[in-house]
Amino acid sequence: MRCAVLGDPIEHSLSPVLHRAAYAGLGLDWTYDAVRVRSGGLAAFLDGLDQTWRGLSLTMPLKREVMPLLTSRDAWAELSGAANTVLLDARGRHGLNTDVPGAIAAIRGASDAPVDRALVLGGGATAASTLLALAELGCAAATLLVRDRDRARETVEIVSRSRHHPVVRVERLDDLATISGTPADILVSTVPVAVQTPALLEATVAVPVVFDVVYDPWPTPLVAAARADGRTVVTGLDLLLWQAVDQVRAMTGRFDVPVDTMREAGSRALPTP
């Protein structure tokens, strides 16, 4: 069977490393590749697939683009308005969002501390999924820090539909006075390293748990600063691992997924500056 991760850019993705390690551990002669698919190109790509294809992982900018192309959606995809997984079978295309349970597992794997208040950098599909995960963990209030307020509207609306929805406040990412004056139990970053300036690092230095979904390059400035201070770190590899574990389970129908083997393969492949 054939599987792949789609997105643009895609060259940095560690998904092939994780999935191939899982297939090897499960004794499956499956393939998993990284395929560049630009925004607007997903429908044509899906239409060109044959019956040898079993599943797809999706990264940006395709997680929301895929939604109208699906035959069915799981509850998290329906709520978040985004799917990072597509299962392919004779009945059609079935969308899943494994980012939400993946984020829950990643956070709780690193810390069991309360996450009542959160700072979230970025307002896209990954930020929405992470906020939904935080809501499940008891988050009551979140400040969403974005470069463009308009781009955060969909994320705020999505989170408001959650059964445990936190109160979400939107601020500009460059308003460092707001950031440094906002108490938080966890900082979640979905922004590229170019945005992680020394001033931003200083403004968030008091947050005890740092969760950065970016893993290229590694470590990111936020993670390096948190580790230097002895703070708890949740890594992008943690998130990628756990969302991939659920993808492998869904695609293969196997539940004996070799999680440790996948983690070791991902750790060895982490790109460093």
VEXKOL-12347 format. One record per residue (C-alpha): x negated, y, z; chain. Coordinates in steps of 0.05 Angstrom, whole numbers. Example, Ala and Ser with C-alpha at 12.3 -4.5 7.8 and 13.67 -1.06 7.14 Angstrom:
residues 2
<px = -246; py = -90; pz = 156; chain = A>;
<px = -273; py = -21; pz = 143; chain = A>;
***
This chain:
residues 273
<px = 0; py = 0; pz = 0; chain = A>;
<px = -21; py = 72; pz = -12; chain = A>;
<px = -17; py = 131; pz = 37; chain = A>;
<px = -47; py = 200; pz = 37; chain = A>;
<px = -50; py = 268; pz = 71; chain = A>;
<px = -27; py = 327; pz = 29; chain = A>;
<px = -42; py = 401; pz = 38; chain = A>;
<px = -82; py = 461; pz = 17; chain = A>;
<px = -137; py = 466; pz = 38; chain = A>;
<px = -147; py = 392; pz = 52; chain = A>;
<px = -222; py = 378; pz = 48; chain = A>;
<px = -231; py = 387; pz = 123; chain = A>;
<px = -178; py = 337; pz = 144; chain = A>;
<px = -197; py = 281; pz = 191; chain = A>;
<px = -132; py = 244; pz = 177; chain = A>;
<px = -165; py = 196; pz = 128; chain = A>;
<px = -217; py = 178; pz = 181; chain = A>;
<px = -163; py = 162; pz = 233; chain = A>;
<px = -116; py = 125; pz = 187; chain = A>;
<px = -170; py = 83; pz = 154; chain = A>;
<px = -196; py = 64; pz = 223; chain = A>;
<px = -126; py = 42; pz = 243; chain = A>;
<px = -117; py = 1; pz = 180; chain = A>;
<px = -184; py = -33; pz = 190; chain = A>;
<px = -166; py = -49; pz = 262; chain = A>;
<px = -99; py = -77; pz = 241; chain = A>;
<px = -129; py = -119; pz = 185; chain = A>;
<px = -90; py = -82; pz = 131; chain = A>;
<px = -116; py = -73; pz = 60; chain = A>;
<px = -84; py = -4; pz = 53; chain = A>;
<px = -113; py = 60; pz = 24; chain = A>;
<px = -108; py = 131; pz = 52; chain = A>;
<px = -134; py = 191; pz = 15; chain = A>;
<px = -134; py = 267; pz = 21; chain = A>;
<px = -98; py = 301; pz = -37; chain = A>;
<px = -95; py = 375; pz = -50; chain = A>;
<px = -24; py = 397; pz = -62; chain = A>;
<px = -12; py = 472; pz = -65; chain = A>;
<px = 49; py = 510; pz = -42; chain = A>;
<px = 105; py = 498; pz = -91; chain = A>;
<px = 76; py = 434; pz = -118; chain = A>;
<px = 104; py = 383; pz = -70; chain = A>;
<px = 168; py = 365; pz = -108; chain = A>;
<px = 129; py = 348; pz = -171; chain = A>;
<px = 80; py = 306; pz = -131; chain = A>;
<px = 135; py = 267; pz = -97; chain = A>;
<px = 171; py = 255; pz = -163; chain = A>;
<px = 108; py = 224; pz = -191; chain = A>;
<px = 99; py = 170; pz = -138; chain = A>;
<px = 112; py = 97; pz = -153; chain = A>;
<px = 131; py = 38; pz = -108; chain = A>;
<px = 59; py = 27; pz = -85; chain = A>;
<px = 65; py = 88; pz = -40; chain = A>;
<px = 88; py = 78; pz = 32; chain = A>;
<px = 75; py = 142; pz = 70; chain = A>;
<px = 49; py = 213; pz = 70; chain = A>;
<px = 21; py = 260; pz = 122; chain = A>;
<px = 33; py = 333; pz = 110; chain = A>;
<px = -7; py = 393; pz = 133; chain = A>;
<px = 1; py = 467; pz = 116; chain = A>;
<px = 32; py = 495; pz = 74; chain = A>;
<px = 79; py = 436; pz = 62; chain = A>;
<px = 112; py = 420; pz = 129; chain = A>;
<px = 171; py = 466; pz = 116; chain = A>;
<px = 171; py = 460; pz = 40; chain = A>;
<px = 186; py = 385; pz = 45; chain = A>;
<px = 251; py = 392; pz = 84; chain = A>;
<px = 300; py = 400; pz = 25; chain = A>;
<px = 265; py = 343; pz = -12; chain = A>;
<px = 281; py = 291; pz = 41; chain = A>;
<px = 335; py = 237; pz = 42; chain = A>;
<px = 336; py = 236; pz = 118; chain = A>;
<px = 302; py = 270; pz = 177; chain = A>;
<px = 287; py = 249; pz = 249; chain = A>;
<px = 312; py = 292; pz = 307; chain = A>;
<px = 247; py = 330; pz = 316; chain = A>;
<px = 242; py = 347; pz = 242; chain = A>;
<px = 314; py = 369; pz = 242; chain = A>;
<px = 304; py = 414; pz = 302; chain = A>;
<px = 237; py = 442; pz = 282; chain = A>;
<px = 253; py = 452; pz = 209; chain = A>;
<px = 187; py = 419; pz = 192; chain = A>;
<px = 162; py = 348; pz = 177; chain = A>;
<px = 90; py = 326; pz = 179; chain = A>;
<px = 106; py = 255; pz = 157; chain = A>;
<px = 144; py = 224; pz = 99; chain = A>;
<px = 162; py = 150; pz = 96; chain = A>;
<px = 176; py = 124; pz = 27; chain = A>;
<px = 220; py = 64; pz = 12; chain = A>;
<px = 275; py = 41; pz = -34; chain = A>;
<px = 326; py = 83; pz = 3; chain = A>;
<px = 288; py = 148; pz = -7; chain = A>;
<px = 243; py = 196; pz = 31; chain = A>;
<px = 248; py = 199; pz = 106; chain = A>;
<px = 218; py = 258; pz = 143; chain = A>;
<px = 189; py = 254; pz = 213; chain = A>;
<px = 157; py = 305; pz = 258; chain = A>;
<px = 104; py = 270; pz = 299; chain = A>;
<px = 71; py = 336; pz = 318; chain = A>;
<px = 120; py = 347; pz = 376; chain = A>;
<px = 109; py = 279; pz = 412; chain = A>;
<px = 36; py = 284; pz = 392; chain = A>;
<px = 29; py = 350; pz = 427; chain = A>;
<px = 64; py = 324; pz = 489; chain = A>;
<px = 17; py = 264; pz = 492; chain = A>;
<px = -45; py = 308; pz = 479; chain = A>;
<px = -28; py = 357; pz = 534; chain = A>;
<px = -10; py = 305; pz = 586; chain = A>;
<px = -71; py = 264; pz = 568; chain = A>;
<px = -114; py = 323; pz = 590; chain = A>;
<px = -75; py = 352; pz = 648; chain = A>;
<px = -14; py = 339; pz = 691; chain = A>;
<px = -12; py = 412; pz = 716; chain = A>;
<px = 52; py = 452; pz = 707; chain = A>;
<px = 59; py = 490; pz = 641; chain = A>;
<px = 114; py = 538; pz = 664; chain = A>;
<px = 85; py = 598; pz = 626; chain = A>;
<px = 50; py = 595; pz = 559; chain = A>;
<px = 11; py = 640; pz = 511; chain = A>;
<px = 16; py = 615; pz = 439; chain = A>;
<px = -28; py = 645; pz = 384; chain = A>;
<px = 5; py = 641; pz = 316; chain = A>;
<px = 77; py = 633; pz = 294; chain = A>;
<px = 79; py = 580; pz = 240; chain = A>;
<px = 105; py = 508; pz = 237; chain = A>;
<px = 51; py = 481; pz = 284; chain = A>;
<px = 66; py = 535; pz = 335; chain = A>;
<px = 140; py = 518; pz = 331; chain = A>;
<px = 126; py = 444; pz = 343; chain = A>;
<px = 79; py = 459; pz = 400; chain = A>;
<px = 130; py = 505; pz = 433; chain = A>;
<px = 182; py = 449; pz = 428; chain = A>;
<px = 132; py = 403; pz = 462; chain = A>;
<px = 120; py = 454; pz = 517; chain = A>;
<px = 194; py = 461; pz = 527; chain = A>;
<px = 199; py = 386; pz = 538; chain = A>;
<px = 144; py = 393; pz = 591; chain = A>;
<px = 182; py = 446; pz = 629; chain = A>;
<px = 157; py = 511; pz = 599; chain = A>;
<px = 205; py = 567; pz = 620; chain = A>;
<px = 172; py = 627; pz = 587; chain = A>;
<px = 126; py = 635; pz = 527; chain = A>;
<px = 93; py = 695; pz = 495; chain = A>;
<px = 82; py = 685; pz = 420; chain = A>;
<px = 24; py = 726; pz = 394; chain = A>;
<px = 25; py = 738; pz = 319; chain = A>;
<px = -5; py = 782; pz = 266; chain = A>;
<px = 62; py = 792; pz = 232; chain = A>;
<px = 125; py = 794; pz = 275; chain = A>;
<px = 170; py = 778; pz = 216; chain = A>;
<px = 135; py = 711; pz = 205; chain = A>;
<px = 152; py = 691; pz = 276; chain = A>;
<px = 227; py = 698; pz = 269; chain = A>;
<px = 239; py = 627; pz = 245; chain = A>;
<px = 197; py = 598; pz = 301; chain = A>;
<px = 235; py = 637; pz = 354; chain = A>;
<px = 301; py = 615; pz = 324; chain = A>;
<px = 278; py = 542; pz = 323; chain = A>;
<px = 256; py = 543; pz = 396; chain = A>;
<px = 321; py = 576; pz = 417; chain = A>;
<px = 358; py = 514; pz = 393; chain = A>;
<px = 318; py = 468; pz = 439; chain = A>;
<px = 357; py = 437; pz = 496; chain = A>;
<px = 303; py = 462; pz = 545; chain = A>;
<px = 286; py = 526; pz = 507; chain = A>;
<px = 239; py = 574; pz = 541; chain = A>;
<px = 248; py = 649; pz = 538; chain = A>;
<px = 203; py = 671; pz = 480; chain = A>;
<px = 173; py = 740; pz = 475; chain = A>;
<px = 137; py = 762; pz = 411; chain = A>;
<px = 77; py = 808; pz = 413; chain = A>;
<px = 23; py = 829; pz = 365; chain = A>;
<px = -40; py = 787; pz = 367; chain = A>;
<px = -84; py = 849; pz = 365; chain = A>;
<px = -51; py = 878; pz = 428; chain = A>;
<px = -104; py = 853; pz = 475; chain = A>;
<px = -77; py = 893; pz = 534; chain = A>;
<px = -13; py = 853; pz = 529; chain = A>;
<px = -51; py = 788; pz = 525; chain = A>;
<px = -96; py = 801; pz = 584; chain = A>;
<px = -37; py = 825; pz = 626; chain = A>;
<px = 7; py = 763; pz = 613; chain = A>;
<px = 1; py = 707; pz = 664; chain = A>;
<px = -1; py = 638; pz = 634; chain = A>;
<px = -13; py = 565; pz = 653; chain = A>;
<px = -34; py = 544; pz = 583; chain = A>;
<px = -61; py = 578; pz = 521; chain = A>;
<px = -44; py = 546; pz = 454; chain = A>;
<px = -81; py = 569; pz = 392; chain = A>;
<px = -58; py = 553; pz = 322; chain = A>;
<px = -100; py = 609; pz = 290; chain = A>;
<px = -165; py = 602; pz = 251; chain = A>;
<px = -232; py = 613; pz = 284; chain = A>;
<px = -240; py = 680; pz = 248; chain = A>;
<px = -185; py = 707; pz = 293; chain = A>;
<px = -219; py = 682; pz = 356; chain = A>;
<px = -259; py = 745; pz = 370; chain = A>;
<px = -300; py = 759; pz = 432; chain = A>;
<px = -246; py = 808; pz = 454; chain = A>;
<px = -193; py = 754; pz = 448; chain = A>;
<px = -236; py = 705; pz = 488; chain = A>;
<px = -244; py = 757; pz = 543; chain = A>;
<px = -169; py = 772; pz = 544; chain = A>;
<px = -152; py = 699; pz = 555; chain = A>;
<px = -208; py = 680; pz = 603; chain = A>;
<px = -160; py = 671; pz = 662; chain = A>;
<px = -117; py = 617; pz = 629; chain = A>;
<px = -134; py = 550; pz = 661; chain = A>;
<px = -115; py = 504; pz = 604; chain = A>;
<px = -135; py = 517; pz = 531; chain = A>;
<px = -104; py = 477; pz = 474; chain = A>;
<px = -134; py = 492; pz = 406; chain = A>;
<px = -104; py = 454; pz = 347; chain = A>;
<px = -162; py = 474; pz = 302; chain = A>;
<px = -220; py = 425; pz = 297; chain = A>;
<px = -261; py = 452; pz = 239; chain = A>;
<px = -311; py = 478; pz = 257; chain = A>;
<px = -319; py = 446; pz = 325; chain = A>;
<px = -321; py = 469; pz = 378; chain = A>;
<px = -280; py = 531; pz = 365; chain = A>;
<px = -299; py = 595; pz = 402; chain = A>;
<px = -239; py = 588; pz = 448; chain = A>;
<px = -257; py = 516; pz = 466; chain = A>;
<px = -331; py = 532; pz = 476; chain = A>;
<px = -313; py = 589; pz = 523; chain = A>;
<px = -264; py = 547; pz = 562; chain = A>;
<px = -313; py = 490; pz = 570; chain = A>;
<px = -368; py = 538; pz = 593; chain = A>;
<px = -321; py = 563; pz = 647; chain = A>;
<px = -300; py = 493; pz = 669; chain = A>;
<px = -228; py = 501; pz = 646; chain = A>;
<px = -186; py = 443; pz = 620; chain = A>;
<px = -188; py = 434; pz = 544; chain = A>;
<px = -138; py = 399; pz = 499; chain = A>;
<px = -169; py = 390; pz = 431; chain = A>;
<px = -145; py = 390; pz = 360; chain = A>;
<px = -170; py = 319; pz = 354; chain = A>;
<px = -125; py = 300; pz = 413; chain = A>;
<px = -65; py = 326; pz = 375; chain = A>;
<px = -87; py = 297; pz = 309; chain = A>;
<px = -99; py = 229; pz = 341; chain = A>;
<px = -31; py = 223; pz = 375; chain = A>;
<px = 10; py = 248; pz = 317; chain = A>;
<px = -29; py = 199; pz = 273; chain = A>;
<px = -16; py = 141; pz = 320; chain = A>;
<px = 59; py = 153; pz = 312; chain = A>;
<px = 50; py = 159; pz = 236; chain = A>;
<px = 13; py = 93; pz = 232; chain = A>;
<px = 67; py = 59; pz = 274; chain = A>;
<px = 121; py = 87; pz = 228; chain = A>;
<px = 86; py = 71; pz = 163; chain = A>;
<px = 63; py = 0; pz = 181; chain = A>;
<px = 117; py = -22; pz = 229; chain = A>;
<px = 61; py = -43; pz = 277; chain = A>;
<px = 57; py = -22; pz = 349; chain = A>;
<px = -11; py = -53; pz = 365; chain = A>;
<px = -45; py = 9; pz = 337; chain = A>;
<px = -120; py = 12; pz = 357; chain = A>;
<px = -118; py = 80; pz = 390; chain = A>;
<px = -188; py = 77; pz = 420; chain = A>;
<px = -217; py = 57; pz = 352; chain = A>;
<px = -183; py = 115; pz = 319; chain = A>;
<px = -207; py = 163; pz = 373; chain = A>;
<px = -279; py = 140; pz = 366; chain = A>;
<px = -277; py = 147; pz = 291; chain = A>;
<px = -249; py = 217; pz = 296; chain = A>;
<px = -300; py = 238; pz = 348; chain = A>;
<px = -358; py = 215; pz = 304; chain = A>;
<px = -331; py = 253; pz = 245; chain = A>;
<px = -318; py = 320; pz = 280; chain = A>;
<px = -350; py = 376; pz = 239; chain = A>;
<px = -399; py = 419; pz = 279; chain = A>;
<px = -424; py = 489; pz = 263; chain = A>;
***
